[in-house]
Amino acid sequence: MVRTPKRRTHLVLATTVIALVAAVVAAAAVLASGSRSSAMVPPPRPPAKVDPGVVPLPDSAPVPTTSGMTAALAKAVADPNLGSLTGRVTDARSGQQIWEQRADVPMQPASTNKVLTAAAALLTLDRDARLTTVVQAADQTRMPGVVVLIGGGDPTLSAAPPTEETWYRDAARISDLAEQVRRSGITPTAVQVDISSYSGPDMAPGWDPADIGGGDIAPIQAVMLDAGRIQPTTLESRRSLTPALDAGRALAVALAVDPAKVTYAPGPAGGRQLASVQSAPLMERLRQMMNASDNVMAETIGREVAKATGRPMSFAGAVDAVIAKLAAEKIDVAGASLVDSSGLSVANLLTAKTLDGVVQEAAGPDKPALRPLLDLLPIAGGSGTLSDRFLDVDGKKSPAGWLRAKTGSLTKTNALAGIVTDTSGRVLTFAFLSNNAGFAGRTAIDALAGALRTCGCGGS
């Protein structure tokens, strides 16, 4: 009983000695300085000077001339690695077309198709909209203990523990659903999965099944785990063939139910709601879709647009909803022939005129609801799928930081659609589509877009 007081006494004595030493050192410093009142007070610093890094562009910056733009792009356009090229460049402020090359010819757009999906979502949906995943009890008279996981279109649901990061920011958790079910008073004996909110096939025409193993896509179902990723935090993880059943099995494990017995629900659950979780808001999901060129996210957001406009939540319903919304906003969609919302299919066709038209409307003064689209575009040399591109040009004329664009890449297809500020301070929108491209097709299309930054072809 005497050991504890001794340790406390030693602690007090040690603290006292440290305090005395500190006082002596401080007194010595004061005496050495010759001052007893202000020796420890630092001299005042000069006031800070404001030098903002973001400044407004001049209204007087000249609009490039068609002849000047044609000359500036001539060398890049002539690169045979571009294969079959279409494109258009427009003045963002006035909407005036500056340059075009077969801009009304339909081409494979690859992932620049996501520009249309994002635009339709911004024009149709609440930016704070969230997707809800629900667990309901089945009819307990016929199926006692059976609970049903009902998909609401959220592909980002995760089985990771609450404290563990997932690929998707603010993802809903299976563990949260399980905890709510446990508090409901029902003792689960089996789990079913209801994916009936989506209709039609879960793979689009023109998709290569090998892309599931390659990590580009998963079957699109109304509930998924980490967008079907086998490795939840890996960008290029191979995907699952059964993402909805995976979600049901994860819930079963969390509820101590046999995951091997998880099945699809034969019909509506019929019982009371036991649990629910919500996805991140639409704007966060759009950001993830555009920055990482997330195909699964694009397909599910397309279905949100379909639902909001009274169409089936299917590939066809989503495409119809997106095209119809843009057409209603007077955006030229002539020549558009789409089978998915992500651009992964080789059967998709879009024109440079349509793509540039969407970006121009976002940059122009007449459709403020579309303005957030510009913030969703990856930044050259800075973010998303452009983070490692446009880095080989030094100095003031480098496109890095000045160009933002949605990328598109398929076999022999490269595309860019976005916005750039030229060296005079004029903001331009553009879309370039390259099909049947050569081996260096990506660097060739980057050189073409980069030439817009260095054009120096403004009129008077």
C-alpha positions in Angstrom: 0.0 0.0 0.0 3.0 2.4 0.3 4.3 2.0 -3.3 1.8 4.3 -4.9 2.4 7.3 -2.6 6.2 6.9 -3.2 5.8 7.1 -7.0 3.5 10.1 -6.6 6.1 11.9 -4.4 8.9 11.2 -6.9 6.7 12.6 -9.7 6.0 15.8 -7.7 9.7 16.3 -6.9 10.7 15.7 -10.5 8.1 18.1 -11.7 9.3 20.8 -9.2 12.9 20.4 -10.3 12.0 20.7 -14.0 9.9 23.8 -13.3 12.9 25.4 -11.3 15.3 24.6 -14.2 12.9 26.1 -16.7 12.6 29.3 -14.6 16.4 29.7 -14.3 16.9 29.3 -18.0 14.2 31.8 -18.7 15.7 34.3 -16.2 19.1 33.9 -17.8 17.7 34.7 -21.2 16.0 37.8 -20.0 19.3 39.1 -18.3 21.3 38.3 -21.4 19.0 40.4 -23.5 19.2 43.4 -21.2 15.4 43.6 -21.0 13.1 42.4 -18.3 9.7 43.2 -20.0 9.9 42.7 -23.7 12.8 40.4 -24.4 10.5 37.5 -25.3 8.2 39.5 -27.5 9.0 39.0 -31.3 9.1 42.0 -33.5 5.9 42.7 -35.5 5.7 41.0 -38.9 5.0 43.0 -42.1 1.4 42.8 -43.3 0.6 40.0 -45.7 0.2 40.8 -49.4 -2.7 39.4 -51.3 -1.7 37.6 -54.6 -4.7 35.5 -55.6 -4.0 32.4 -57.7 -7.5 32.4 -59.3 -8.3 35.6 -61.2 -11.1 36.5 -63.6 -10.5 36.2 -67.3 -10.5 39.4 -69.3 -13.7 40.1 -71.3 -11.7 41.6 -74.0 -9.7 38.4 -74.9 -10.1 38.0 -78.7 -12.1 35.1 -80.3 -9.9 32.9 -82.5 -10.6 33.2 -86.2 -11.5 30.1 -88.2 -8.5 30.6 -90.5 -6.2 31.1 -87.6 -7.5 28.0 -85.8 -7.3 25.9 -89.0 -3.6 26.9 -89.4 -2.9 26.3 -85.7 -4.4 22.8 -85.8 -3.1 21.8 -89.2 0.0 19.9 -88.1 -1.8 18.0 -85.3 -4.8 17.2 -87.5 -2.5 15.7 -90.1 -1.1 13.1 -87.7 -2.0 9.7 -89.3 -2.3 8.2 -85.8 -5.7 10.0 -85.5 -7.2 7.7 -88.1 -10.6 8.9 -88.9 -11.1 12.3 -87.1 -14.1 14.5 -86.4 -14.2 17.5 -84.2 -15.5 20.9 -83.4 -14.2 24.0 -81.5 -16.6 26.7 -80.1 -16.3 30.0 -78.3 -17.7 29.3 -74.9 -19.1 32.7 -74.3 -20.9 33.4 -77.6 -21.5 29.8 -78.8 -19.9 30.8 -82.1 -18.4 27.8 -83.9 -14.7 28.5 -84.7 -13.5 25.2 -86.3 -15.0 21.9 -87.4 -14.1 18.8 -89.3 -17.0 16.5 -90.2 -18.6 17.4 -86.9 -21.9 15.9 -87.8 -20.6 12.5 -88.7 -21.5 9.8 -86.0 -18.5 8.1 -84.5 -17.7 5.8 -81.6 -17.5 8.2 -78.6 -16.2 5.8 -76.0 -16.5 7.2 -72.5 -17.1 10.8 -73.7 -20.7 9.4 -73.8 -20.7 10.0 -70.0 -20.8 13.8 -70.7 -24.4 13.2 -72.0 -25.3 11.1 -69.0 -24.0 13.6 -66.5 -25.7 16.5 -68.3 -29.1 14.7 -68.4 -28.7 13.9 -64.7 -28.0 17.5 -63.8 -31.0 18.7 -65.8 -33.4 16.0 -64.4 -32.4 15.0 -60.8 -31.9 16.7 -57.5 -28.2 17.2 -56.9 -28.6 15.9 -53.3 -30.6 12.8 -54.4 -29.6 9.6 -52.7 -30.4 5.9 -53.5 -31.9 3.8 -50.8 -31.3 0.1 -50.2 -33.9 -1.6 -48.0 -34.3 -4.8 -46.1 -37.9 -6.0 -45.7 -39.3 -9.1 -44.0 -40.9 -11.6 -46.3 -44.4 -12.8 -45.5 -43.7 -14.4 -42.1 -46.8 -16.6 -42.3 -45.4 -18.4 -45.4 -41.7 -17.8 -45.0 -40.9 -17.2 -41.3 -37.4 -15.6 -40.7 -36.8 -14.8 -44.4 -35.6 -11.3 -45.0 -35.3 -9.6 -48.5 -32.5 -7.2 -49.6 -34.2 -4.9 -52.0 -32.0 -3.1 -54.5 -32.7 0.6 -55.2 -29.9 1.1 -57.7 -27.0 1.8 -55.5 -23.9 0.0 -56.8 -21.6 1.4 -54.1 -23.0 -0.6 -51.1 -20.0 -2.2 -49.3 -19.4 -5.1 -47.0 -16.3 -3.5 -45.5 -16.3 -2.7 -41.8 -17.6 0.8 -40.8 -14.1 2.0 -40.1 -12.5 0.8 -43.3 -12.3 2.9 -46.4 -13.9 1.7 -49.6 -13.4 2.7 -53.2 -16.5 4.9 -53.1 -16.7 7.9 -50.7 -19.6 7.8 -48.2 -20.7 4.3 -49.3 -23.5 2.6 -47.4 -22.6 -0.5 -45.4 -24.0 -4.0 -45.1 -23.0 -3.8 -41.4 -25.5 -1.0 -40.9 -28.3 -2.9 -42.5 -27.5 -6.0 -40.4 -27.5 -4.0 -37.2 -30.9 -2.5 -38.0 -32.3 -6.0 -38.8 -31.0 -7.3 -35.5 -32.8 -4.5 -33.6 -36.1 -5.2 -35.5 -37.0 -8.2 -33.4 -36.9 -10.7 -36.3 -34.5 -13.6 -36.1 -33.4 -14.1 -39.7 -33.2 -17.7 -41.1 -32.6 -16.9 -44.8 -31.8 -14.0 -47.2 -33.3 -13.3 -50.6 -32.4 -10.5 -53.0 -34.9 -8.5 -55.0 -33.5 -6.8 -58.1 -36.8 -6.3 -59.9 -36.5 -2.4 -60.0 -34.2 -2.9 -63.0 -35.6 -4.5 -66.1 -34.2 -5.9 -69.3 -30.7 -7.5 -69.8 -27.9 -6.8 -67.4 -25.2 -6.6 -70.2 -25.6 -4.1 -73.0 -25.2 -4.9 -76.7 -21.6 -4.4 -77.8 -20.1 -5.2 -74.4 -17.4 -7.8 -74.3 -17.9 -10.3 -71.5 -14.1 -10.4 -71.1 -14.4 -6.8 -69.7 -15.9 -8.3 -66.5 -12.7 -10.1 -65.8 -10.7 -7.1 -67.0 -12.4 -4.8 -64.5 -14.2 -2.5 -66.8 -17.8 -3.5 -66.0 -20.0 -5.9 -64.1 -23.6 -7.1 -64.9 -25.8 -4.1 -64.1 -28.1 -5.1 -61.2 -30.2 -3.1 -58.8 -27.9 -3.9 -55.9 -24.2 -4.5 -56.0 -21.1 -4.6 -53.7 -18.4 -2.0 -54.6 -19.8 -1.9 -58.2 -19.0 -5.6 -58.5 -15.3 -5.4 -57.6 -13.8 -8.6 -56.2 -11.1 -6.4 -54.6 -13.2 -3.6 -53.1 -10.5 -0.9 -53.1 -8.7 -1.7 -56.3 -9.4 0.4 -59.5 -8.8 -2.3 -62.0 -10.1 -5.2 -59.9 -11.9 -7.9 -61.9 -15.6 -7.9 -61.4 -18.2 -10.4 -60.2 -20.6 -12.2 -62.5 -23.2 -12.2 -59.7 -23.0 -8.7 -57.9 -26.5 -8.8 -56.5 -26.1 -12.3 -55.0 -22.8 -11.2 -53.6 -24.6 -8.4 -51.7 -27.2 -10.9 -50.4 -24.4 -13.3 -49.2 -22.6 -10.5 -47.4 -25.8 -9.6 -45.6 -26.3 -13.3 -44.7 -22.9 -13.5 -43.3 -23.5 -10.4 -41.2 -26.7 -11.9 -39.9 -25.1 -15.4 -39.2 -27.2 -17.0 -41.9 -25.9 -19.5 -44.4 -24.7 -17.5 -47.4 -24.8 -20.5 -49.7 -28.6 -20.5 -49.5 -29.1 -16.9 -50.7 -31.5 -16.7 -53.7 -33.3 -14.2 -55.8 -36.7 -13.2 -54.4 -39.6 -14.7 -56.4 -41.7 -11.5 -55.9 -42.4 -8.6 -53.6 -41.3 -9.1 -50.0 -44.7 -8.5 -48.6 -43.6 -7.7 -45.0 -42.6 -4.7 -43.0 -39.4 -2.7 -43.6 -36.6 -3.7 -41.2 -33.7 -1.6 -42.4 -32.5 1.0 -44.9 -29.2 2.8 -45.9 -28.5 5.5 -48.4 -25.9 6.2 -51.0 -23.8 9.4 -51.3 -25.5 12.4 -52.9 -25.8 12.5 -56.7 -23.1 15.1 -57.1 -20.6 12.9 -55.3 -21.5 10.0 -57.5 -21.3 12.1 -60.6 -17.8 13.2 -59.6 -16.7 9.6 -59.1 -18.3 8.7 -62.5 -16.5 11.4 -64.4 -13.1 11.4 -62.7 -12.6 7.7 -62.8 -14.7 7.1 -65.9 -16.7 4.6 -63.9 -18.9 2.6 -66.2 -21.1 1.0 -63.6 -21.8 4.3 -62.0 -22.8 5.7 -65.4 -25.2 2.9 -66.1 -27.0 3.3 -62.7 -27.2 7.1 -63.0 -28.7 6.7 -66.4 -31.4 4.5 -64.9 -32.1 7.2 -62.3 -32.8 9.6 -65.2 -35.0 7.0 -66.7 -37.0 6.5 -63.5 -37.4 10.2 -63.0 -38.9 10.6 -66.5 -41.3 7.6 -66.2 -39.2 5.2 -68.3 -38.1 1.6 -67.5 -34.9 1.3 -65.5 -33.1 -0.5 -68.3 -30.4 0.2 -70.9 -33.0 1.2 -73.4 -35.0 3.3 -71.0 -31.9 5.1 -69.7 -30.6 5.9 -73.2 -34.1 7.1 -74.3 -34.3 9.3 -71.2 -30.9 10.9 -71.7 -31.4 11.7 -75.4 -34.9 13.0 -74.9 -33.8 15.3 -72.1 -31.0 16.9 -74.1 -33.3 17.3 -77.1 -35.8 19.0 -75.0 -33.1 21.5 -74.0 -32.5 22.3 -77.7 -29.1 20.5 -77.8 -28.6 18.9 -81.2 -28.6 15.2 -80.8 -28.9 14.3 -84.5 -27.0 11.2 -85.4 -27.0 9.9 -81.8 -27.4 6.2 -81.6 -26.7 4.8 -78.1 -27.1 1.4 -76.4 -25.7 2.3 -73.0 -25.0 5.3 -70.7 -21.3 4.7 -70.2 -19.8 4.6 -73.7 -18.3 1.1 -73.2 -20.3 -0.4 -76.1 -18.7 -0.4 -79.6 -22.3 0.0 -80.9 -22.6 3.6 -79.6 -22.5 6.5 -82.1 -22.3 10.2 -81.4 -21.2 13.3 -83.3 -18.6 15.9 -82.2 -21.3 18.5 -82.7 -23.5 16.9 -80.0 -20.6 16.5 -77.5 -19.3 20.0 -78.0 -22.9 21.3 -77.9 -23.4 19.8 -74.4 -20.1 21.3 -73.1 -20.8 24.6 -74.7 -24.2 24.8 -73.0 -22.5 24.1 -69.7 -20.0 26.8 -70.3 -22.4 29.3 -71.8 -24.7 31.8 -70.0 -28.1 30.2 -70.8 -28.2 26.9 -68.8 -26.9 27.5 -65.2 -28.2 24.1 -64.2 -25.5 22.5 -66.4 -22.6 24.6 -65.1 -21.5 22.0 -62.5 -20.6 19.7 -65.5 -17.5 21.8 -66.0 -16.3 21.1 -62.4 -16.8 17.3 -63.0 -14.4 17.2 -65.9 -10.9 15.8 -65.2 -8.1 18.4 -65.1 -5.2 18.0 -67.5 -2.1 17.0 -65.5 -4.1 17.2 -62.3 -7.0 14.8 -61.7 -8.9 11.7 -62.7 -8.2 10.2 -66.1 -6.1 13.2 -67.2 -3.9 13.2 -64.1 -1.0 11.7 -66.0 -1.6 13.4 -69.4 -0.5 16.8 -70.8 2.6 16.8 -68.5 5.2 16.9 -71.2 4.8 20.6 -72.1 6.6 23.2 -70.0 6.1 26.9 -69.4 3.2 29.2 -69.8 1.7 27.4 -72.9 1.3 24.0 -71.2 -2.3 22.8 -71.2 -1.8 21.3 -67.7 -4.2 23.0 -65.4 -5.8 25.0 -68.3 -7.7 22.2 -70.0 -10.5 20.0 -68.6 -12.0 17.2 -70.5 -13.8 13.9 -70.4 -11.7 11.2 -71.9 -12.8 8.2 -74.1 -10.7 5.2 -74.9 -11.6 1.9 -76.7 -9.6 -0.2 -79.0 -8.5 2.1 -81.8 -10.8 4.8 -80.5 -9.7 8.0 -78.6 -11.9 10.9 -77.7 -11.8 14.2 -75.7 -14.6 16.6 -75.0 -14.1 19.6 -72.7 -13.0 23.1 -72.2 -9.7 25.0 -72.4 -8.5 28.6 -71.8 -6.1 29.8 -74.6 -3.1 31.9 -73.9 -5.0 35.1 -74.6 -7.6 34.3 -72.0 -10.4 33.1 -74.2 -12.4 30.1 -73.1 -13.1 27.5 -75.8 -15.1 24.3 -75.8 -14.2 21.3 -78.0 -14.9 17.7 -78.9 -12.5 15.4 -80.9 -13.4 11.9 -81.9 -10.8 9.6 -83.4 -11.7 6.2 -84.7 -9.5 3.6 -86.4 -6.6 5.3 -84.6 -3.0 4.2 -84.8 -0.7 3.0 -82.0 0.0 6.5 -80.9 -3.6 7.7 -81.1 -3.9 8.9 -77.6 -0.8 11.1 -77.7 -2.0 12.4 -81.1 -5.4 13.5 -79.8 -3.7 15.1 -76.8 -1.4 17.0 -79.1 -4.5 18.2 -81.0 -6.4 19.4 -77.9 -3.2 20.9 -76.5 -2.8 23.0 -79.6 -6.0 24.9 -78.6 -4.1 26.2 -75.5 -1.2 27.4 -77.6 -3.2 28.6 -80.6 -2.6 32.4 -80.4 -5.0 32.8 -83.3 -7.3 35.4 -82.0 -9.0 38.0 -84.2 -9.2 41.7 -83.7 
